[in-house]
Amino acid sequence: MHASAPRKSIVWAYVWWLFGGIFGLHLFYLERDAHAFLTWSTLGGYGLGWLADVTKIPRYVRDCNDDPKFLEELGERMRKNRKPPFSTSRFISAVMVGYLWGQLVIMAIPEDEVWGFNWKIFHWVIPFAVALGVWVVGNIGREKGKPWLTIFASYSSYLTRWYFPDENIWLTVMVFCAALTFDTFSKEWRRTPRKKKTFIRRITVLIICAMLYVALWSSYFYFNGKITDANGDEIPVHEAIHHFFTSPWWTDLKQSLYDTYQYAQHHGWYEIWRQIIELSDPQGEQNSYKVLGVGPSSSQSEITAKWRALSREWHPDKVKDPEQRQAAQDKFMEIQQAYEILSNIKSKRKRKNKKSVAND
């Protein structure tokens, strides 16, 4: 580690774990970018990886800081073991990620022809996705390995698909073959530290990977996803989206937005904002007019007369039935509130007008 490189803090690592650990923020902070991406893409390693990290963070920090004692212990392990020993947790992680990535590619491939093209030829990408998932897990931390044997094993075991019609069986066979091949023949110690990358490059790579991951999920939902309507019929999502953009609701909304834009071009966006504020009735003025049955042009005396009449009509003491009395009391309170709102507004405007005239 370069002397000028800042050391990572175990306190900050735990802070990132607490507030963003399920998205792998503590791992990104500790420059374990691949690990962070896997944690983000599986929502905290299916929850278990995020919780397990609470005990591993001190070791991750020492690893990132090239702590002398950590390096001494690591060197001792390397001397005792020609290659990294078998790790149950790492092997299970490789199997789970390989299975997830393979399954995701299967789901993302359109089942029907799209734009006149049969996309099922992309099924040959499934073994590569499985091998890639296994390889990424195998290259986390101080272990590494070349992907070629893993890819070969994945494609070779992919042929079992023609013997096992059940997708879960041949995919499981392929994942275990890829994981066992990497663990047995490919993995080795990472004896030289990784090259340091700039923050911009690190975040760019992660964003590209995230976009590819989200694109696969989007392809699945758009091309193969289905929604159920009120009659219980299943409708493909891409058809439902197409029908949505031709629906009267959308066309009316689109026309309203266009009309609003045209109005703003002539009158300014401030006028649009002013009308939105007025329509939202922030002071409750419009609702108060409705409750009392009066209008903006009504005088204070007319509002007072209407308020008195409605107060007598809805006074709770006039109602004998307990259930109806509660409804009358609510209505009575609504009338009092409406009168108070309108009286205050009228009073403020009257004072404002007098002040304006005096200034003139």
Residue pairs with C-beta under 8 A, 6 or more apart in sequence:
1 65
1 66
1 193
2 196
5 196
7 65
8 29
8 30
8 31
8 61
8 64
8 65
9 61
10 57
10 58
10 61
12 29
13 26
13 29
13 30
13 57
13 60
13 61
14 26
14 57
16 25
16 26
16 28
16 29
17 25
17 26
17 50
17 53
17 54
17 57
19 25
20 26
21 39
21 44
21 50
21 53
22 39
22 43
22 44
22 47
22 50
23 39
23 40
23 44
24 35
24 36
24 37
24 38
24 39
24 40
24 44
25 36
26 53
26 57
26 60
27 33
27 35
27 36
27 39
27 53
27 60
28 36
28 202
28 206
30 60
30 61
30 63
30 64
31 64
31 202
32 60
32 64
32 140
32 141
33 202
33 205
33 206
34 136
34 139
34 140
35 140
35 141
36 206
37 206
37 209
37 210
38 45
38 93
38 97
38 136
38 137
38 140
39 45
39 49
39 50
40 210
41 210
41 213
42 49
42 96
42 97
42 100
44 50
44 51
45 52
45 93
46 96
49 93
52 89
53 60
59 70
62 69
62 70
63 70
63 141
63 142
66 193
74 142
78 189
78 191
83 187
83 188
83 189
84 142
84 143
84 187
84 188
84 189
86 183
90 137
90 138
90 140
90 143
91 179
91 183
93 137
94 133
94 134
94 137
94 138
94 179
94 182
94 183
95 134
95 175
95 176
95 179
97 133
97 134
97 136
97 137
98 129
98 130
98 131
98 133
98 134
98 137
98 175
98 178
98 179
99 130
99 133
99 171
99 172
99 175
100 133
101 129
101 130
101 132
101 133
102 126
102 127
102 129
102 130
102 133
102 171
102 174
102 175
103 171
104 129
104 213
104 216
104 217
104 220
105 122
105 125
105 126
105 129
105 216
106 123
106 126
106 167
106 171
107 216
107 220
107 224
108 215
108 216
108 217
108 219
108 220
108 223
108 224
109 119
109 120
109 122
109 123
109 219
110 119
110 219
110 223
110 224
111 223
111 224
112 223
113 119
114 223
126 158
126 171
126 174
127 151
127 154
127 155
127 157
127 158
127 174
127 178
128 151
128 154
128 155
130 154
130 171
130 174
130 175
130 178
131 147
131 150
131 151
131 153
131 154
131 155
131 178
132 147
134 150
134 154
134 175
134 178
134 179
134 182
135 145
135 147
135 150
135 182
138 144
138 145
138 150
138 182
138 183
138 186
138 187
139 145
141 190
142 189
142 190
143 187
143 188
143 189
143 190
144 187
144 188
144 189
144 190
145 182
145 186
145 187
145 188
146 186
147 186
149 181
149 182
149 185
149 186
150 178
150 181
150 182
150 186
152 181
153 177
153 178
153 180
153 181
154 174
154 177
154 178
156 177
157 170
157 173
157 174
157 177
157 178
158 170
158 174
160 169
160 170
160 173
160 174
161 170
163 170
164 170
164 173
221 237
222 237
222 238
222 241
223 236
223 237
223 238
224 236
225 236
225 237
226 234
226 235
226 236
226 237
227 234
227 235
227 237
227 240
228 234
228 235
229 235
244 250
260 272
263 271
263 272
264 271
264 272
281 287
283 341
283 345
284 337
284 338
284 341
285 341
285 342
285 345
287 338
288 337
288 338
288 339
288 341
288 342
289 295
289 296
289 298
289 338
289 342
291 334
291 335
291 338
292 303
292 306
292 307
292 310
292 335
292 338
292 339
292 342
293 306
293 310
294 302
294 303
294 306
294 342
298 306
300 343
300 346
303 339
303 342
303 343
303 346
304 339
304 343
307 335
307 338
307 339
310 335
311 332
311 335
311 336
314 328
314 331
314 332
314 335
315 328
315 332
316 325
316 328
316 329
316 332
318 328
319 325
319 328
